[in-house]
Each structure stands twice: as structure tokens, then as C-alpha cells.
Amino acid sequence: MSSIHPNSMKNIHKLSIAPMMDCTDKHFRMIMRKISSKALLYTEMIVAQSLAYTNKKENFLDFNDEEHPISIQFGGDDPEILKEAARMAEDWGYDEINFNVGCPSPRVCSGNFGASLMKDPEQVAKCIESLKNNSNLPVTIKHRIGVDDDNFRNLNNFVRCTAKAGADRFTVHARKAVLKGLNPKQNRTIPPLKYDVVKKLKKLNPELLIEINGGFTNIDESLKALDDFDGVMIGRSVYKHPLRWSEIDQRVYGINKKTKSASDIIFSLIPYLEEHLTNGGKSWDICKHLVNLVEGIPKAKIWRNQISIKSIKKQLDTEYLLKLTSELKEMGY
């Protein structure tokens, strides 16, 4: 069992950055850590079975020390395989383990994990128990309000069953998942958001840590949601518009510090990019995320195009990035 009481987790997850496939890799997480020192970061979902059968575990598990606090998200349905995954997560130095029962991808669901697993709360409970009993890390769960339907009794039963198994926190995407007829992108927008359902869940289970996810686009909305929930998870909005969230530490965590501009953040990442290139990495690995920092200013599109084209052609070096970023700084950005 985890030696960390759930109440001691409250501060680290007041605001978290959702796990997003092809988005929340370690490079994006480094950018977010420059924006906020406190927000809880997540890895992309790692299929526990893939981790068990690869010889290159570092490709899945590596992260930078600066990324703490960081949660690793696993997908799977086999308690024995998850047992080994939990041990690896602790050995590697993660702060938390998150179990995915919310992804509506057909490829994921065909493997009987992700959102489809929500239909089998007893199996989810076994998975949570396995993760809890084989590490000293908090074990949390991310799920929808329902799968194909949004029957509240089923949702409440699911949460209570997994809470009994030891889940320390519940991150609830306030939409149901529709597994037949909608693709993953549509599942993020078409099923309506039902915050009232999650509020009812929290009201009936006040002792549980319940975090809300889905549809939040700015800090004001997030602060308002914290009146009802223990935390707020942000997804696509923070990926597409990271600077809109530049005051997370000040407004959510009460830290008095200067807000960083786009140029401040990019300048601070130059050594990281240089090290990545020295180790054989590609500039596009980082710059594909970096370009989202520059928007809503004169010639923003030109700036992004310059960075993107040079990166894709493998012609971008730190000197060129310094030059373009200095131009941003001179404009006050």
C-alpha cells in the first residue's frame, strides 16, 4: 500500500496537464515546466504490455529531473503485467502512477483497456490493487462519466469499487465515451460535457479526491472549478496555447514570481536543445512543441514557419534559434 496519504497529494494536483498521445512527451513537458514549477505533468499513455516485452525500457520511461512532479500513465488490463510496471515506475523515480480507463481509441479498446475497461469495475479494481501493492507511489485513475451511456449508478459503483481497491484520486473527464460511431477526436468534443454529473459524484463521495477534466480553456475557469473539485486537469488548450497558462504558479499556487514571456521560455530552453542535438536528437523533436508559444503577435505565423521549415529540413541550430528569439525579445515578447 502507498505510504502517502491522499490528503498530502492535494497541492500537487490542483492543476495538472493531461496525458495526450503524440503531445506530452518529455520535450513538451520541459516547456511546461518552464511555464509552471508546480503543475502536475503526465507522460503519454504507456501500454504496460509493451513495456514488459521491450529491451529498450528507457525509450518509454526516461524523463528529465526538472519534470517533477510527474505522473506516469499506464494502460492495460493484466494485473501481473501491471505489477512489473508499478515496480519500474517507482525504480525510475516517478512521483505517481495513473491508470487509464478513459481513452476511447478503437485500437486501445480492442486490447480491452482504456475506456472499454470501465464496463468491468471488478477487473479495474484488480489492476489498481496490483499497482498499489507493488509500489509505494500514489495510484490514481483517469476515466469518463460513462461508456456508451451515462448511467450515474454505474459511474458511482465504478468509483466506489476502485476506491475500495485503493485508488488515491479520480480524474473524471466529464463526457461519456462512445466506442461505436465516434473516433477519438470526436469523443473529445461531441459527447456533451456534464460537469453536474461529476459534482454529484463528489457530493456523494466527499471523502474522495475528485479532479475534473474536459473543456477548460483558461485559468479563470479552472479557479472557479476548484470551488467544487479537488483539482482541474487541462488538455488540448494548454498544448495549443501554452502562454495562456503562464500565470499558473501565481494564480493557482500563490507563488509570487515574474511571468515569463515566450522569448524568456525559449532562451531558457536553448541549453536543453543544444544537449539534445549533441546527443543525436532532431531539432524538430522540440521545436514542434515550441512553435505554439508564439501566437497572437505581429508576424507570429512567419516566425513559426521559419522555425518549422528549418527544423524539418534539419537546418536549425541554436545560433539560428537565438537570433529569432532575440527578435521576439526586442518586440517585447
Buried (B, 14 or more C-beta within 10 A) or exposed (E): EBEBEBEEBEEBBBBBBBBBEEBBBBBBBBBBBBBBBBBBBBBBBBBBBBBBEEEEBEEBBEBEEEBBBBBBBBBBBBBEBBBBBBEBBBEBEBBBBBBBBBBBBEEBBEBBBBBBBBBBBEBBBBBBBBBBBBBEBBBBBBBBBBBBEBEBEBBBEBBBBBBEBBBBBBBBBBBBBBBEEBEBEEBBEEBEBBBEBBBBBBEEBEEBBBBBBBBBBEBEBBBEBBEBBBBBBBBBBBBEBBBBBBBBBBBBBEEEEEEBBBBBBBBBBBEBBBEBBEEEEBBBBBBBBBBBBBBEEEEBEEBBEBBBEBBBEEEBEBEBBEEBBEBBBEEEB
